[in-house]
Amino acid sequence: MISNLYRRRSSFRPSVALLAMALLLALALPARAVDLRAYNATYRLYKGGMHVGNSSIELARNGDYWHWRMGVRARGFYSLFTRKQPLVETLFAPGEDSIRLHRITVSDAGNGKSSESASFDWSNGEVEVHRKGKRRTLPLEGGVYDQQTLHWLAATMLEREQKSLSVTLYRKGKLVDSILSYRGRGIVAIDGEEHDSHIFTQWTQRSSSRLRLYYDVDNPMLPLRVERQESGDTPAILQLESVDWQL
């Protein structure tokens, strides 16, 4: 954990041989997997300081898999301009070193129609994509994440004290490069209360937006606040309203 960076100093000075042995043992041990904890969180969506919508993020066990589900709905005056209720569902299996995506579905919760799906076949090294009425197959090489499973990656980076990672991201029917960087700890204010958070930034290829993510220090897979900055536009802000932790 990040707190492990600050340890008490000791007058004991280990020999070079002992240090070398400890290093070899550390390299031989597998990285500890980050524990998943189910939750259901609600968020408020702001644009230009106005409350324009509501959102929810759910992490839950689904048989041998886990799933992340995120939905968004316009609010009040803004609901007059769109009836769409985007819903993104990610089914995945966690491992020691990475996750394995199984299926991603993008649909409209209002009418139940799917607009995009991606099925990952790791044994054959390919992903089958259906998007906008077209089908295509992409080659799989190494690990792949999507926007939701990056929450797992951020928690893993904290566990391993990693500052920056370049990963392959599934986005809108394509596999693109993305960089997730840890910026340290900071305070985020939610409804007048200050919360200690781990701060990350994300850059993604072929995207004009930049993300700034604030995660709960005690539960690092729970986003407290997400800021999306489009070039030349006011940021859209997703801010935690409530969270219900599951047993």
C-alpha positions as semicolon CSV with decimal commas, in nm:
position;residue;x (nm);y (nm);z (nm)
1;M;0,000;0,000;0,000
2;I;0,102;0,366;-0,032
3;S;0,147;0,382;0,345
4;N;0,424;0,125;0,310
5;L;0,639;0,397;0,159
6;Y;0,680;0,548;0,503
7;R;0,845;0,305;0,739
8;R;1,039;0,356;1,058
9;R;1,412;0,383;1,021
10;S;1,633;0,131;1,192
11;S;1,998;0,131;1,292
12;F;2,029;-0,225;1,158
13;R;2,230;-0,238;0,831
14;P;2,177;-0,563;0,639
15;S;2,465;-0,706;0,438
16;V;2,477;-0,693;0,060
17;A;2,420;-1,070;0,047
18;L;2,104;-1,042;0,258
19;L;1,975;-0,757;0,043
20;A;2,038;-0,960;-0,271
21;M;1,858;-1,262;-0,123
22;A;1,560;-1,047;-0,021
23;L;1,541;-0,900;-0,371
24;L;1,541;-1,245;-0,531
25;L;1,267;-1,362;-0,297
26;A;1,058;-1,054;-0,372
27;L;1,091;-1,110;-0,746
28;A;0,994;-1,474;-0,706
29;L;0,672;-1,397;-0,517
30;P;0,359;-1,332;-0,725
31;A;0,196;-0,989;-0,694
32;R;-0,094;-0,997;-0,449
33;A;-0,429;-0,963;-0,618
34;V;-0,643;-0,665;-0,522
35;D;-0,956;-0,774;-0,335
36;L;-1,287;-0,689;-0,500
37;R;-1,570;-0,561;-0,281
38;A;-1,921;-0,531;-0,421
39;Y;-2,095;-0,195;-0,399
40;N;-2,371;0,016;-0,552
41;A;-2,300;0,389;-0,572
42;T;-2,505;0,683;-0,697
43;Y;-2,360;1,000;-0,848
44;R;-2,467;1,347;-0,957
45;L;-2,355;1,471;-1,298
46;Y;-2,263;1,840;-1,327
47;K;-2,191;2,050;-1,634
48;G;-2,099;2,417;-1,604
49;G;-2,194;2,405;-1,235
50;M;-2,546;2,277;-1,310
51;H;-2,688;1,942;-1,198
52;V;-2,776;1,795;-1,539
53;G;-2,809;1,424;-1,465
54;N;-2,777;1,129;-1,230
55;S;-2,562;0,819;-1,259
56;S;-2,494;0,490;-1,086
57;I;-2,196;0,256;-1,070
58;E;-2,233;-0,103;-0,953
59;L;-1,967;-0,366;-0,890
60;A;-2,109;-0,713;-0,823
61;R;-2,027;-1,083;-0,844
62;N;-2,184;-1,267;-1,136
63;G;-2,117;-1,643;-1,112
64;D;-1,753;-1,704;-1,202
65;Y;-1,721;-1,344;-1,316
66;W;-1,759;-0,994;-1,181
67;H;-1,936;-0,711;-1,354
68;W;-1,922;-0,335;-1,351
69;R;-2,240;-0,158;-1,458
70;M;-2,271;0,217;-1,514
71;G;-2,589;0,403;-1,613
72;V;-2,665;0,770;-1,679
73;R;-2,996;0,956;-1,697
74;A;-3,061;1,323;-1,780
75;R;-3,231;1,529;-1,512
76;G;-3,496;1,802;-1,509
77;F;-3,481;2,052;-1,796
78;Y;-3,208;1,852;-1,970
79;S;-3,429;1,544;-1,993
80;L;-3,638;1,737;-2,249
81;F;-3,351;1,714;-2,498
82;T;-3,275;1,343;-2,471
83;R;-3,455;1,030;-2,364
84;K;-3,146;0,816;-2,395
85;Q;-3,027;0,636;-2,082
86;P;-2,680;0,499;-2,166
87;L;-2,592;0,176;-1,983
88;V;-2,247;0,015;-2,000
89;E;-2,192;-0,337;-1,861
90;T;-1,851;-0,500;-1,832
91;L;-1,815;-0,869;-1,745
92;F;-1,464;-0,973;-1,640
93;A;-1,256;-1,223;-1,445
94;P;-0,989;-1,094;-1,204
95;G;-0,645;-1,259;-1,190
96;E;-0,320;-1,218;-0,998
97;D;-0,156;-0,981;-1,246
98;S;-0,442;-0,851;-1,458
99;I;-0,809;-0,891;-1,542
100;R;-0,960;-1,079;-1,834
101;L;-1,244;-0,902;-2,009
102;H;-1,524;-1,138;-2,108
103;R;-1,795;-0,918;-2,256
104;I;-1,878;-0,548;-2,288
105;T;-2,230;-0,430;-2,372
106;V;-2,348;-0,076;-2,442
107;S;-2,724;-0,027;-2,450
108;D;-3,008;0,215;-2,381
109;A;-3,174;0,134;-2,049
110;G;-3,483;0,319;-2,171
111;N;-3,563;0,074;-2,452
112;G;-3,330;-0,219;-2,373
113;K;-3,171;-0,211;-2,720
114;S;-2,800;-0,287;-2,750
115;S;-2,595;-0,047;-2,963
116;E;-2,255;-0,211;-2,913
117;S;-2,109;-0,536;-2,786
118;A;-1,761;-0,686;-2,764
119;S;-1,697;-1,056;-2,685
120;F;-1,342;-1,151;-2,586
121;D;-1,211;-1,492;-2,695
122;W;-0,876;-1,527;-2,517
123;S;-0,813;-1,884;-2,628
124;N;-0,817;-1,774;-2,994
125;G;-0,672;-1,430;-2,926
126;E;-0,950;-1,218;-3,074
127;V;-1,240;-0,994;-2,984
128;E;-1,562;-0,986;-3,186
129;V;-1,717;-0,640;-3,204
130;H;-2,072;-0,547;-3,308
131;R;-2,117;-0,173;-3,338
132;K;-2,354;0,043;-3,541
133;G;-2,482;-0,260;-3,730
134;K;-2,136;-0,373;-3,836
135;R;-1,928;-0,671;-3,724
136;R;-1,550;-0,684;-3,705
137;T;-1,283;-0,896;-3,537
138;L;-0,979;-0,747;-3,364
139;P;-0,662;-0,934;-3,259
140;L;-0,589;-0,961;-2,886
141;E;-0,230;-0,914;-2,780
142;G;-0,158;-0,887;-2,408
143;G;-0,393;-0,736;-2,150
144;V;-0,690;-0,517;-2,241
145;Y;-0,899;-0,292;-2,018
146;D;-1,204;-0,076;-2,063
147;Q;-1,300;0,245;-1,884
148;Q;-1,468;0,059;-1,598
149;T;-1,196;-0,196;-1,528
150;L;-0,944;0,089;-1,504
151;H;-1,081;0,130;-1,150
152;W;-0,928;-0,211;-1,073
153;L;-0,603;-0,109;-1,242
154;A;-0,580;0,211;-1,034
155;A;-0,618;0,010;-0,710
156;T;-0,355;-0,235;-0,834
157;M;-0,111;0,049;-0,909
158;L;-0,152;0,172;-0,552
159;E;-0,087;-0,177;-0,417
160;R;0,233;-0,207;-0,622
161;E;0,341;0,158;-0,578
162;Q;0,340;0,219;-0,954
163;K;0,330;0,578;-1,078
164;S;0,230;0,537;-1,442
165;L;0,118;0,258;-1,676
166;S;0,058;0,242;-2,049
167;V;-0,221;-0,002;-2,132
168;T;-0,443;-0,113;-2,419
169;L;-0,798;0,020;-2,382
170;Y;-1,115;-0,098;-2,556
171;R;-1,302;0,214;-2,666
172;K;-1,584;0,252;-2,918
173;G;-1,506;-0,066;-3,107
174;K;-1,130;-0,013;-3,121
175;L;-0,820;-0,101;-2,919
176;V;-0,626;0,216;-2,838
177;D;-0,335;0,321;-2,617
178;S;-0,409;0,483;-2,282
179;I;-0,186;0,609;-2,001
180;L;-0,299;0,604;-1,636
181;S;-0,082;0,813;-1,401
182;Y;-0,086;0,849;-1,022
183;R;-0,063;1,212;-0,906
184;G;-0,055;1,161;-0,530
185;R;-0,304;1,227;-0,253
186;G;-0,533;1,524;-0,225
187;I;-0,853;1,653;-0,071
188;V;-1,182;1,649;-0,261
189;A;-1,485;1,835;-0,124
190;I;-1,823;1,662;-0,151
191;D;-2,131;1,840;-0,014
192;G;-1,913;2,054;0,211
193;E;-1,719;1,761;0,355
194;E;-1,352;1,702;0,280
195;H;-1,241;1,353;0,175
196;D;-0,885;1,223;0,143
197;S;-0,835;1,074;-0,202
198;H;-0,586;0,917;-0,440
199;I;-0,570;1,119;-0,762
200;F;-0,511;0,976;-1,109
201;T;-0,510;1,128;-1,456
202;Q;-0,584;0,944;-1,779
203;W;-0,489;1,019;-2,138
204;T;-0,632;0,810;-2,421
205;Q;-0,532;0,794;-2,786
206;R;-0,787;0,934;-3,036
207;S;-0,977;1,109;-2,759
208;S;-1,004;1,485;-2,714
209;S;-1,092;1,449;-2,346
210;R;-0,871;1,409;-2,040
211;L;-0,985;1,246;-1,718
212;R;-0,897;1,327;-1,360
213;L;-1,011;1,060;-1,114
214;Y;-1,034;1,080;-0,734
215;Y;-1,053;0,748;-0,546
216;D;-1,145;0,681;-0,184
217;V;-0,829;0,615;0,019
218;D;-0,988;0,334;0,223
219;N;-1,170;0,181;-0,078
220;P;-0,952;0,258;-0,381
221;M;-1,189;0,107;-0,640
222;L;-1,462;0,357;-0,546
223;P;-1,448;0,681;-0,750
224;L;-1,534;0,982;-0,535
225;R;-1,521;1,223;-0,827
226;V;-1,445;1,203;-1,200
227;E;-1,368;1,512;-1,407
228;R;-1,381;1,493;-1,787
229;Q;-1,223;1,788;-1,964
230;E;-1,296;1,828;-2,334
231;S;-1,074;2,059;-2,537
232;G;-1,214;2,412;-2,519
233;D;-1,520;2,309;-2,316
234;T;-1,627;2,327;-1,952
235;P;-1,555;2,003;-1,761
236;A;-1,824;1,745;-1,689
237;I;-1,806;1,628;-1,328
238;L;-1,937;1,305;-1,180
239;Q;-1,956;1,332;-0,800
240;L;-2,044;1,065;-0,545
241;E;-2,381;1,099;-0,374
242;S;-2,413;0,772;-0,181
243;V;-2,266;0,422;-0,165
244;D;-2,412;0,094;-0,042
245;W;-2,152;-0,172;0,035
246;Q;-2,263;-0,531;-0,024
247;L;-2,172;-0,827;0,198
